[in-house]
Amino acid sequence: MRRALAIACVFALSSNPAFAYLKFGVTIGGRQVTLKWAQTPVRYFVSNTSVPGVSTDGFLAAVGRAFNSWQAVSTASISYQLGGITNALPERDDGLSTLGFLNRPELDRVLASTSYLIDASTGALIESDIFFNSAFPWSVAPAGEPGRFDVESIALHEIGHLNGLGHSALGETELREGGGRRVISSEAIMFPIAFAAGSIAGRTLKADDTAGISDLYPAAGFAQASGTVSGRVTKDGVGVFGAHVVAFDPATGAMVGNFSLNGQGQFSIGGLSPGPRVLRVEPIDDADVESFFDPSQVDLDFRVLFFDRVVVVPRGGDSGQVELRVVRK
C-alpha cells in the first residue's frame, strides 16, 4: 500500500530560521521510521520544460551538478542515476522522481518545494518530486545573473530534502526594508532562506550538510571513524523541548547543529569528526515556531548559553551525556 506524505520542504525567499540538521520521520504501525531511500542509486528524471533563460539541457546540467555534489560526500553512501528526460511533471504520484518547473504564482514566497510518496508499510521512499516555481526568474549561468535565482543552488538545497534531510538553523539574516529578511551568511545549504537573486553562494555543501547526509546514509566505516555529542538541555531541572544546540569545532570553524526533541530535553548531534567542540544552546525565539513544532510545547524563555567546558568527541563513540543548564531570560 502506498500513501502520499506531505512535508513542508519549501525554499523560501524570506522567512525565519527553521530546523538544524534533522532527519524526517514518519509513523508506521505505531513506530517512528526515518524517511530515507531503502536502495541506491536513487533514480531521477528531468521534466521536458523550460523557462526564459533556462533550457531543458541547461536545467539538466545544473541539477546534475547538484546531485554530484551530494554524491561526492566521501563519508556518505548515497548515489543517484539519471533516468532521462520525461514529459511528466513533478507533483504527480506516478512512481517517477521528477524535477521540473511549475508555474505557481500564488506561492509568491516559495522558490521550490519537495514532495514525497512513501511505502505505508515500511516507510521507505518510493518517489520524491521537486518543483521549481517558474513565477520567478531563473539562471544557470556559471557566475550567476543579476536578478535571477540560481538553479544549481536551489537544487542543491531541495535534493537535501529529497535525501530525507530537514532544514538547518545555521544562518544569519537581517530585516529588509519593506519587510522580510535577507541572508547575511549561512553555515548550511539546508538553511531555509535563499540567498538573494544573482548569488551563487549556495553551490557548496557545508559541515552541517555533510554530517547530516553521512549520518543518514553512512559510508562503510563512517560510524567507527566519527562520533557524537549528546545530552540534555534543562531549565530548573526540567527538560527543554526545541532548544537549538550547536557544536563548534575551534580547529576548523565548522558548525553542526540539532535540537532537543523530547520532553526530557535530549539531543544528539552525530556525524562529527573526533576532537574538541564548543557547545552553544539557544532558543528559537526568532523563528516561525508553528512551522516546525507545536508552540505549546516549545520553551523559548531561556538565555543563550555557552557550555563552560570543551566537550571531546571520541572516535567511534559518544561524548557521554552533557547537561546544558539554561536559565530564564
N, C-alpha and C positions, 0 to 999 in steps of 0.2 A: 504494500500500500504506500502511496506517495501523498504528500501534502505540501502545500506551499508554506514557507516561513518568511514572514515579513519582518525585517530588522531595519532600523533607521541607520543606514550606512550612506548618508549623503555627504558630499563635499560642498561646504557652504562658502559663500562669498564673505560673509561677516557674521560671526556668531561668537559664542564664548567657548573657552576650552572645555573639552569633554573628557574622554577616558585616557588613562595611561595605557601602556601595552597590556591589553587584555585579550583573552580568547572568548569567542562567543560560545554559548552553550544552549542546549535545548533539552527539555524534559521528555524522556521516552520511558514509558512504563513505570513512572514514578522515580526514575533515576536521572541524574544530570549527566548529559553526554556532551563532550566537547565537539563543536561543529568543525569538521575538517574532512578532507578528501581521504577516502579509505585506500585509494590506489593512485599512483602517479605513473606516467606523466598525466597531468590534467590537460584534457583536450579542449581547445577553444576555437571559436570561429569568429570571423570578422564580417559584419554586415556590409553588403554592397551598397553603401550610401556615402554621400559626400556632402560637404558644406563649403561655402565660399572660402577659399584659401587652403582647403584640405581635401585632397583627392582620396579615393579609396586606397590607392597604393601608398600615399603618404601616411594615412592613418594606420594602415597595416604595419608599416615600418616603425612608426612611433610606438605603437603598443607592443610590438615585438621587442624593441629595446627595453621597454619597461618590464616585460616578462623576463628578459635575460638578466636584468639587474637582480631580481629576486632569486632566480635560479643560480646566480653566481655566488650567493652566500655560501661559503665553504663549509660552514658548520650546520647547514640545513640540507635536507634531502628532497625538498620539493623540486619538481621539474614540470615542464609544460610542452605541449605539442600543438602546433597549428593544424587545425583540421581543414582549413580552407576558407574561401570567401563564400558567403551564403546570401540568398535573398531574404532569409529570415531576419526578423527584427528582435532586439532584446526585449525582455519582459514578457516573452511568450513561453508557457510551460511546454516546451517541445523536446526536452532532453538535450538540447544543444546549449552550451555555454557561449553566449553570443555577446560581442562588444560592438556597439554602433551608436549612431546618432538618432535621437528622437527630438521632435520639436515640442517642448513643454514650456511655453511662455508663462503659464500660470505659476510655475515653480521659479519665481523670479529671484530666488537666492540660492538655488541648487544648480551647481555646475554639472554634477554627475551623481549617479546612485547605483548601488549594487543590490541585487535581489537574489534569493536562494530558492531552490527546490530540494527537499531532503527526503530521505527514506524514513518514513514514520516508524518503522520497526527497529532500525539500527541507529538513526541519527546521522548517517553518512550523507555527505553532499552528493547530489545527483547532477545538479545544474546550478550555475551561477552566472547571471547576466549583468552586464554593465552598460548603462546608457549614458551618453554624453549629451547634454542639453544644447541642441543646436540654436536655441534662442540667444546664446552667447556667441561672440566671435572667437574663432579658434585658429591655432597656428601649429605647424610642425617645423618651422624654420630652425636651423641649427642654433642660432643665437637668440631665438625668440623674436617676437614682433610687438612693437608698442600697441597697446590697446587690445591685444588678443591673448587668450589663455592658452597655455602650452599643453598640448595633448599628452606628451610623454610624462610630464609632471603629474597631471591629474590621473592618468592611467596607472602610474606607479602607486599612488595612494589607493585607488579603487581595487587594484589587484591584491593589495594587502587585505582588503575586506574579502575578496574572492577566496583568499587563502584561509580565512577564518579569524583574522585579527580585528579587534575593535580599534577605537580611537586612542590617541595619546594626548595627555595634558601638557606635554613638554614643549611649550612655546610661549612666546610673549606677544601681546597685542597692545594697541593703543586705540583710544576712541578717535573716530574720524569726524571731521566737521560735517554736520548734517546727519549724523547717526551711524551706527555700525562700528566695526573695528577693522583695523588692518594689522597684518602680521609684521612684527619687527624682527623676530628671529624664531627659529624652530629647531628643536633637537630631535625631531621625529617626522618622518614622512607621513605618519599616521595622525599627525596633528590635524584637527578637523576644519581648520580655516585655510583657504587657499592664499598663496602669495598673490600680489596684485597682477593684473593683466600685464603681459610683457615679460614677466620674470621667468627664468628657468632654474631658480634656486631649488626647486623641488624635484630635481632629477637624480639625487644621490641619497641612498639609504643611510640612516644614522644608527648609532649603537642601540637605541631603543627598538628600532625596527628589526635589526639582525638578531637581537636577543629574543624578540617575540617569535619570529619565524623559526628560529633554531629550537626554541622550547616546544613549539607546536609540531614541527617536523624534524626532530633531531637526526643529524648525520651519525654514522657509526662512530662510537667513541665520544660523542659530544657530552653525554651525561658524566662520563668519567673525567673529562677534561675541564668541565665548568662547575660552577657551584651556585648556591642560592643564599639569599638573605631572607629570613623570615622572623616573625614575631607578632606582637600585638601593639595596637595603638589604644591607650587607655586615658580616661579622664576621671579623676576622683575614684579610681579603681574599677571603673566600668568601661567595657569595650566601646570604641568609637567606630561607627559604620560610615564608609565613604570617605575616609581620610586619604589624601594623596601622599604616597610615600615615594621618595626619590633616592636612589643610590648613586652617589657621585664618585667617580674614580679620579683621585687627585693626580695620578700619574699621567693620564691621558685626557682628562676633562670630559670623558664620556658620562652620560647620564642615562639611567634606565629606571623607569617608574612602574608603579602599580597602585592598587587601592586596598584598603582594608574592606573586606567584602562580606563580613557577617557580624552578628551582634556581639561577638566576643572581641571584635576589633582585629581579627587575624589577617595578616598579609603575607605574601610570599613573592619575591622577585627572583626569577630564575634566569638561566642562560648567561650568567656573569662569569667573566674570566677571573681566575684566582687573584687575590690581592686585597688591599685595604679599601674600604669605602667610607665615605662620609654620608650619613643619613639625614634627610630632611623630611619633615611631615608638615602638611599644610591643609587647611580647609579648602573646599571648592566653592568658596563664597562669591567668586566672580563668574561662576558657571551657571548655565541654564539647567539646574538640578533635575527638573521634571523630565528632561530629555533622556535621563540615564538612570535615575533612582527614584524611589518613592520619597518625596520630600519629607514625609512624616517620619522617615527612618534615618535620614542623613543628619548628622550633627555638624553644624557649621560654627558653633560657638567655642572656638579654641584658637590659640595663637600659633603662629608658625614656630616650629621647634627644630633646632639642630641638635642631634644626639650628642651627648657630652664625651663620647669616646669614638675612636675609629673602630669599625667592625671589619674583621678579616673574613673574606670569602675563601673557604678551603677548596682545594681541587677535588671534585667528585663528591662534595658533601654540602652540608648546610652550616650556616654561621652559628646555629643554636638560637633559641628563642630570645629575641631582643624586645624589651618593653620600652616603647616610646610614650612617656607620660606627658601629655599635653595639659595646659591649663586654660581656664576660661579667658575670654578676651576682657 
